[in-house]
Amino acid sequence: MEKEAWRIEKEKLVEQYRKANRSAVRGQVVFTGSSLMEMFPIEQWAKDLEEDAPIIYNRSVGGYKTTDLLPILDVCVLELEPKKVFINIGTNDLNDSDVPLQEVMAHYEEILTIIEKALPETVIYLMAYYPINYEAAAEEMKPCLLIRTNEKIHLANKEVEKLADKHGQHYIDVNGPLKDEKGNLKAEYTIEGMHIKPEGYRAIFEDVMRYVRE
């Protein structure tokens, strides 16, 4: 079967990361996950801070699920030997109504276990999944957001928090500035109901950096 074009492009991105890792500084901070993490320009924004700002590497791959991240953890986390890793993975799994939440969390736990075994000194931050906005969604996005609802995201975040507690790691929720009065992703911050504009990431940047610096 011919490989999908988007997957070929993602594999090219992984290879770019692999090459970049050769000259990267070990023992810094890594962000990994799917598109909602890949689109967060935190690596560049951190470079624009003061000279002693932490070095951040974003090793996220848009479109990937928990099962896609598992085989590339060496590139996206382990090779960099980070002192801290921030993870936001699993939202694409939530798009599939046939995949039970517990199955998603089992894969997520496998990710944590691999990192902990390889890098026992690394501190892991499990980030709460971001909200969506169905009302502000593009028409082509609405079918997906009927499955990936804020109610489902809320339940998933509870499970992510339990997973962090089980492993003695950190669960963090920086979503406050992103939400409107109904708990939806603010319309002005979303591209098509799910993905986030730079202005939205800027709204949570300082909160995230507080965890990076602690």
Summary of the structure (lengths in Angstrom):
residues: 214
radius of gyration: 16.6
end to end distance: 47.8
largest distance: 49.7
contacts: 668
relative contact order: 0.14
helix: 51%
strand: 12%
